[in-house]
Amino acid sequence: MILLNGGSSAGKTGIVRCLQTVLADAWLAFGIDAFVDALPPRLRDADGGIAFGADGRVRVGADFRVLEEAWRQGVAASVRAGARVVVDDVFLGGAASQRRWREALDGLAVLWVGVRCDPEVAAGREIARGDRTRGMALAQARAVHEGVSYDVVVDTTRTESLECARTIAAHVG
């Protein structure tokens, strides 16, 4: 399993697509954005669910956490069943988020990948995308990496997704 962590607009999704191309075997892709999109509408912008502040801050509640844990366990079950999986996530809680993943993935081989990007560059991408709350990239660029340990770190500030994917693929055993 490969698990990528990085802030909003850091380039994780592009790297995942490239990984699926450069890796020899078939890899499933699971991302936090797809998980959030799968939530029922009543858990969006709600106290118990996930809420996106006007300043780009993200708040998650208890109902979100319950479903997020089920999602992590489902991803782990897929890996235990023999699937090769690459996940892109945003560790809003830094080290605490990684700890929750470590617990779900106990006993599995995981390549932990940090995806970094200069906050200003990520903020520019966020504006260009047009589908993100402004400020998320700046708020998350450094915070998601606090206390997190990685096997590989890539920086998309000036490096294309394909090159980052090749760097990561070189560490897949």
C-alpha beads as a LAMMPS data file, in Angstrom:
LAMMPS data file: protein, C-alpha beads

173 atoms
172 bonds

1 atom types
1 bond types

-500.0 500.0 xlo xhi
-500.0 500.0 ylo yhi
-500.0 500.0 zlo zhi

Masses

1 110.0

Atoms # bond

1 1 1 0.000 0.000 0.000
2 1 1 1.095 3.538 -0.724
3 1 1 -0.321 6.382 1.357
4 1 1 0.196 9.969 0.212
5 1 1 -0.361 12.882 2.573
6 1 1 -0.335 16.517 1.566
7 1 1 -2.310 19.706 1.739
8 1 1 -5.025 20.818 -0.608
9 1 1 -3.799 21.449 -4.164
10 1 1 -0.365 19.960 -3.451
11 1 1 -0.693 17.590 -6.420
12 1 1 -1.597 14.289 -4.774
13 1 1 -4.321 13.295 -7.238
14 1 1 -2.069 13.868 -10.237
15 1 1 0.666 11.786 -8.637
16 1 1 -1.810 8.968 -7.943
17 1 1 -2.892 8.915 -11.600
18 1 1 0.741 8.769 -12.687
19 1 1 1.510 6.031 -10.160
20 1 1 -1.280 3.917 -11.639
21 1 1 0.476 4.279 -14.997
22 1 1 4.106 3.738 -13.974
23 1 1 3.636 0.874 -11.514
24 1 1 3.806 -2.552 -13.144
25 1 1 0.794 -4.026 -11.337
26 1 1 -2.774 -2.741 -11.134
27 1 1 -3.293 -0.353 -8.204
28 1 1 -6.635 0.888 -6.915
29 1 1 -6.866 4.573 -5.993
30 1 1 -8.818 5.790 -2.988
31 1 1 -8.840 9.449 -2.029
32 1 1 -10.186 11.611 0.728
33 1 1 -11.982 13.810 -1.815
34 1 1 -14.002 10.840 -3.094
35 1 1 -14.788 9.873 0.496
36 1 1 -16.047 13.397 1.268
37 1 1 -18.082 13.393 -1.956
38 1 1 -19.696 10.114 -0.845
39 1 1 -20.966 11.632 2.398
40 1 1 -24.674 12.331 2.673
41 1 1 -25.503 16.013 2.152
42 1 1 -26.581 16.406 5.779
43 1 1 -22.969 15.805 6.889
44 1 1 -21.566 18.588 4.720
45 1 1 -21.131 21.959 6.343
46 1 1 -22.605 20.512 9.507
47 1 1 -21.427 20.354 13.120
48 1 1 -21.221 16.548 13.244
49 1 1 -19.888 16.180 9.718
50 1 1 -17.338 18.210 7.808
51 1 1 -17.446 21.970 7.480
52 1 1 -15.338 24.263 5.330
53 1 1 -14.812 27.711 6.824
54 1 1 -14.625 30.870 4.757
55 1 1 -10.953 31.117 5.775
56 1 1 -10.171 27.665 4.350
57 1 1 -10.108 25.888 7.696
58 1 1 -11.756 22.465 7.810
59 1 1 -13.622 21.225 10.866
60 1 1 -14.685 17.623 11.314
61 1 1 -17.191 16.261 13.784
62 1 1 -17.984 12.969 15.457
63 1 1 -20.272 11.648 12.704
64 1 1 -17.563 12.303 10.126
65 1 1 -14.959 10.534 12.275
66 1 1 -17.117 7.396 12.568
67 1 1 -17.523 7.143 8.792
68 1 1 -13.891 8.056 8.174
69 1 1 -12.794 5.173 10.409
70 1 1 -15.083 2.796 8.510
71 1 1 -13.505 4.051 5.259
72 1 1 -9.980 3.454 6.614
73 1 1 -10.961 -0.049 7.741
74 1 1 -12.480 -0.712 4.309
75 1 1 -9.282 0.379 2.578
76 1 1 -7.281 -1.858 4.928
77 1 1 -9.633 -4.786 4.192
78 1 1 -9.041 -4.307 0.464
79 1 1 -5.287 -4.479 1.008
80 1 1 -5.641 -7.527 3.262
81 1 1 -7.718 -9.178 0.524
82 1 1 -4.805 -8.766 -1.898
83 1 1 -5.496 -5.458 -3.645
84 1 1 -2.685 -3.034 -4.245
85 1 1 -3.957 0.340 -3.066
86 1 1 -2.734 3.915 -3.224
87 1 1 -4.497 6.453 -1.005
88 1 1 -4.305 10.212 -1.092
89 1 1 -5.291 11.912 2.132
90 1 1 -4.995 15.205 3.965
91 1 1 -3.813 14.663 7.539
92 1 1 -5.717 17.550 9.090
93 1 1 -4.592 16.290 12.504
94 1 1 -0.956 15.779 11.484
95 1 1 0.573 13.001 13.591
96 1 1 -2.813 12.032 15.098
97 1 1 -4.157 11.373 11.599
98 1 1 -1.183 9.189 10.780
99 1 1 -1.679 7.286 14.034
100 1 1 -5.297 6.487 13.065
101 1 1 -4.094 5.150 9.701
102 1 1 -1.309 3.125 11.381
103 1 1 -3.881 1.471 13.637
104 1 1 -6.139 0.587 10.695
105 1 1 -3.196 -0.714 8.649
106 1 1 -1.543 -2.674 11.450
107 1 1 0.497 -5.559 10.045
108 1 1 0.393 -4.271 6.443
109 1 1 3.328 -3.024 4.398
110 1 1 2.818 0.707 3.822
111 1 1 4.951 3.218 1.955
112 1 1 4.329 6.583 3.651
113 1 1 4.730 9.482 1.209
114 1 1 4.760 13.174 2.017
115 1 1 3.645 15.442 -0.812
116 1 1 4.918 18.934 -0.192
117 1 1 4.353 22.110 -2.163
118 1 1 5.267 25.720 -1.502
119 1 1 2.168 27.251 0.113
120 1 1 1.993 30.128 -2.368
121 1 1 2.241 27.763 -5.340
122 1 1 -0.494 25.547 -3.860
123 1 1 -2.643 28.648 -3.275
124 1 1 -2.242 29.588 -6.939
125 1 1 -3.315 26.102 -7.996
126 1 1 -6.294 26.364 -5.654
127 1 1 -7.451 29.542 -7.385
128 1 1 -6.915 28.005 -10.829
129 1 1 -8.913 24.900 -9.886
130 1 1 -11.884 26.906 -8.760
131 1 1 -13.381 23.989 -6.815
132 1 1 -11.769 24.621 -3.440
133 1 1 -12.485 27.042 -0.641
134 1 1 -9.851 29.749 -0.858
135 1 1 -7.360 29.511 1.955
136 1 1 -7.323 25.721 2.286
137 1 1 -3.977 25.375 0.531
138 1 1 -2.291 27.971 2.730
139 1 1 -3.868 26.592 5.910
140 1 1 -2.861 23.001 5.165
141 1 1 0.476 23.219 3.334
142 1 1 2.616 22.852 6.447
143 1 1 0.130 21.794 9.127
144 1 1 -0.677 18.391 7.570
145 1 1 2.990 17.366 7.865
146 1 1 3.465 18.299 11.556
147 1 1 4.773 15.275 13.445
148 1 1 4.266 12.913 10.486
149 1 1 7.034 10.498 9.492
150 1 1 7.587 9.442 5.887
151 1 1 9.521 6.898 3.884
152 1 1 9.606 9.213 0.852
153 1 1 8.983 12.931 0.404
154 1 1 8.320 14.603 -2.930
155 1 1 7.900 18.305 -3.623
156 1 1 5.578 19.353 -6.428
157 1 1 6.531 23.024 -6.319
158 1 1 8.736 22.605 -9.384
159 1 1 8.531 18.874 -10.039
160 1 1 5.871 17.349 -12.293
161 1 1 3.533 14.593 -11.104
162 1 1 5.118 11.980 -13.374
163 1 1 8.602 12.565 -11.978
164 1 1 7.221 12.437 -8.416
165 1 1 5.430 9.178 -9.265
166 1 1 8.649 7.676 -10.604
167 1 1 10.480 8.678 -7.420
168 1 1 7.790 6.987 -5.324
169 1 1 7.630 3.917 -7.579
170 1 1 11.361 3.390 -7.083
171 1 1 10.592 2.696 -3.391
172 1 1 7.841 0.160 -4.036
173 1 1 9.091 -3.340 -3.329

Bonds

1 1 1 2
2 1 2 3
3 1 3 4
4 1 4 5
5 1 5 6
6 1 6 7
7 1 7 8
8 1 8 9
9 1 9 10
10 1 10 11
11 1 11 12
12 1 12 13
13 1 13 14
14 1 14 15
15 1 15 16
16 1 16 17
17 1 17 18
18 1 18 19
19 1 19 20
20 1 20 21
21 1 21 22
22 1 22 23
23 1 23 24
24 1 24 25
25 1 25 26
26 1 26 27
27 1 27 28
28 1 28 29
29 1 29 30
30 1 30 31
31 1 31 32
32 1 32 33
33 1 33 34
34 1 34 35
35 1 35 36
36 1 36 37
37 1 37 38
38 1 38 39
39 1 39 40
40 1 40 41
41 1 41 42
42 1 42 43
43 1 43 44
44 1 44 45
45 1 45 46
46 1 46 47
47 1 47 48
48 1 48 49
49 1 49 50
50 1 50 51
51 1 51 52
52 1 52 53
53 1 53 54
54 1 54 55
55 1 55 56
56 1 56 57
57 1 57 58
58 1 58 59
59 1 59 60
60 1 60 61
61 1 61 62
62 1 62 63
63 1 63 64
64 1 64 65
65 1 65 66
66 1 66 67
67 1 67 68
68 1 68 69
69 1 69 70
70 1 70 71
71 1 71 72
72 1 72 73
73 1 73 74
74 1 74 75
75 1 75 76
76 1 76 77
77 1 77 78
78 1 78 79
79 1 79 80
80 1 80 81
81 1 81 82
82 1 82 83
83 1 83 84
84 1 84 85
85 1 85 86
86 1 86 87
87 1 87 88
88 1 88 89
89 1 89 90
90 1 90 91
91 1 91 92
92 1 92 93
93 1 93 94
94 1 94 95
95 1 95 96
96 1 96 97
97 1 97 98
98 1 98 99
99 1 99 100
100 1 100 101
101 1 101 102
102 1 102 103
103 1 103 104
104 1 104 105
105 1 105 106
106 1 106 107
107 1 107 108
108 1 108 109
109 1 109 110
110 1 110 111
111 1 111 112
112 1 112 113
113 1 113 114
114 1 114 115
115 1 115 116
116 1 116 117
117 1 117 118
118 1 118 119
119 1 119 120
120 1 120 121
121 1 121 122
122 1 122 123
123 1 123 124
124 1 124 125
125 1 125 126
126 1 126 127
127 1 127 128
128 1 128 129
129 1 129 130
130 1 130 131
131 1 131 132
132 1 132 133
133 1 133 134
134 1 134 135
135 1 135 136
136 1 136 137
137 1 137 138
138 1 138 139
139 1 139 140
140 1 140 141
141 1 141 142
142 1 142 143
143 1 143 144
144 1 144 145
145 1 145 146
146 1 146 147
147 1 147 148
148 1 148 149
149 1 149 150
150 1 150 151
151 1 151 152
152 1 152 153
153 1 153 154
154 1 154 155
155 1 155 156
156 1 156 157
157 1 157 158
158 1 158 159
159 1 159 160
160 1 160 161
161 1 161 162
162 1 162 163
163 1 163 164
164 1 164 165
165 1 165 166
166 1 166 167
167 1 167 168
168 1 168 169
169 1 169 170
170 1 170 171
171 1 171 172
172 1 172 173
